[in-house]
Amino acid sequence: MSSKKLTSKVKPTDKEKILKEIIEQLKTALAGLKDHLGEKKIEKRIYKAALILVDGIKISPKKKSVLSTKKVIVVKKKNTKTASKD
């Protein structure tokens, strides 16, 4: 397995961030199994489980919010004065 090196120019994607978070959470939750299985086996199993979990997450690009502008039509009332003839 080759590991990726993140340079300062390359930003991790959303899935990579989520993968790291899931791995950390699983490590803390399954710390008791490390004694029974061994560190190397538990690390592999946690990584595989995290990959399966992240694979099910669909990340869509953020949509730009479009502000809809409503046109207001102003109707001017004409002052009609009727001349009353007496």
Buried (B, 14 or more C-beta within 10 A) or exposed (E): EEEEEEEEEEEEEEBEEBBEEBBEEBBEEBEEEBEEEEEEEBBEBBBEBBEEBBEEEEEEEEEEEEEEEEEEEEEEEEEEEEEEEE
